[in-house]
Amino acid sequence: MLDKAPEAFRTISEVAEELDVPQHVLRFWETRFSQIKPMKRGGGRRFYRPNDVDLLKGIRALLYGEGYTIRGLQRILREEGVQHVTSIGRGETAARKRDARDLELDGVPAPGRALQAPRIKRQAPPLGLAPFARAGEANPPPAPARMSDSQVQSLRLALAELGTARKLLGADDQGE
C-alpha cells in the first residue's frame, strides 16, 4: 500500500485497516454517531479527513478499550463534545474509565441494588430426589463462592452491552 501524507484523505478500506475494524463497523458507527461525517463522492464512496480518522480512533478506544456502550459514548459526545473524543483518538487525552454513574445510566444497577430477575417456571424434581440431588446423592452441591468485585463489574458491563443489543434488535423488528 502507498503511504499517504498525514493530511491526505483516506478511503473506508484504509481507515478500516488502520483501526483494525471491518468496514461495515465504520458504516454502522455512522448510523449511531451523527458526528461522523465523511465526504461522499459519486457512487457513495467515503473519504475520511484526518479529523474524521482521529474521531473514529477515539470512538474505537472508548468502545473497545474502555468498554463503553454505544449509548454511553453518545452521552460522552453530547456532554464532552467531539473535540474531547478526537483528542482521545490523537492520544492527547486519556480516556476516562467507566464508573458507577456510567453503569447506572446504561441500566446496570449500582452495587447493593438488585436486578429485576425474570420469572422462571420451575418443574418439580423427579419423585424421590431433592432439588439438585443426583441419584445416590443425599446432599445438594455446595453453594458457589462469592464473586469478586472485578467479576461483578465484568458482569455489569456484559449486561449493559446485552441490554443495548436487545434494544437494537427490538428496533430492527419494528422497522426502525
Buried (B, 14 or more C-beta within 10 A) or exposed (E): EEEEEEEEBBBBEBBBEBBEBEBEBBBBBBEEBEBBBBEEEEEEEBBBBBBBBBBBBBBBBBBEEBBBBBBBBBBBBEEBEBBBBBBBBBEEBEBBEBEEEBBBEBBBBEEEEEEEEEEEEEEEEEEEEEEEBEEEEEEEEEEEEEEEEEEEBEEBBEBBBEBBEEEBEEEEEEEE
